[in-house]
């Protein structure tokens, strides 16, 4: 993977792909109702954080990159949440 962090709105497919790649996720937006629960999934799952103030997203991302322990914890959370064989298992 050629990225250290995924910065995105809280789209479920994007979050699932990040987890499959073991990427920490920094969320900055969501579609009300449809994607709100994805923020809880990311934050409570130890996959990343939600930064409501979009003017601070780059600052949060830079802080993560300077904190190897935090990045390791988020990567571990992403890997733990990943379901890479989900499509095969439900078929």
N, C-alpha and C positions, 0 to 999 in steps of 0.2 A: 504494500500500500504506500502510495506516494503522498501521504498526508499524516499529520500528527494529531489534528483535531478536526471534527466536522462541526461547522457553524451553519445552522439551518433553522428554519421554522420547524414546528413539531409534526412533520408529516410521518405517518407510520412506516411507509416503505423505506424512506430515507433512514429513519432510526434503525429499522431492522437490518439494513445493509451495513450501517456503521457498526452495529453489534457483531455481525458476521465477520467484519474486518478487525474487530477489537479496537475500534476508534472511540475515544471520548467524544461526547456530544455537548456542544454549547448551543442551547436553544435561545432564540430571541423573539419568537412570535408563534402564534397558533391560530387556527380557525376556531372560533368559539363553538363549543359543543362538540364538534367533530374531532378536534385534536387536543382539547384541554387535558384529557386523561393521559395523553402521551407525555406531558410535562411531569406528572406524578410518577409515571413509569421510569423516566430517565433519572429524576432526582432521587426518588426512593430506592431505585435499583443501583445507585452508586455509579451510574453511567456518565453523569455530567451534571450540568446546572442550567437553570433558566435565568437569563438576564433580561428583565423587562425593559430596562432603559437601553435602547439601541445605541445610544451615544457612548455607552460603556462596554460594549461587546469586545472591541479590540483590546481594551485595558484588561478585561477578564481573561481573554485568550492569552495575552502576553504573560499574565501572572501564572496561568497554568503551565505554560512552557518553561517558566523559570522554577517550577516546583516538581522535580522528578517523582517524589513520593505521591503527590496528588495525581499526576499523570498515570503512574503505575496503578493506583487504586481505581481510577476511572477505566483504564484499559481492562483490568481484571473484572470490573462490574459489567463492562460491555461483553466480554467473552462469556461470562456467566449467564447473561441474558440471551445470548445468541441461540438460535434454533436453526442451524444451517441445513438440517435434513427435514425441515417441517413439510415441505411440499411433497417429498417422497413418502413421509409417514402418513399424510392425510389422503394420499391418492389411493 
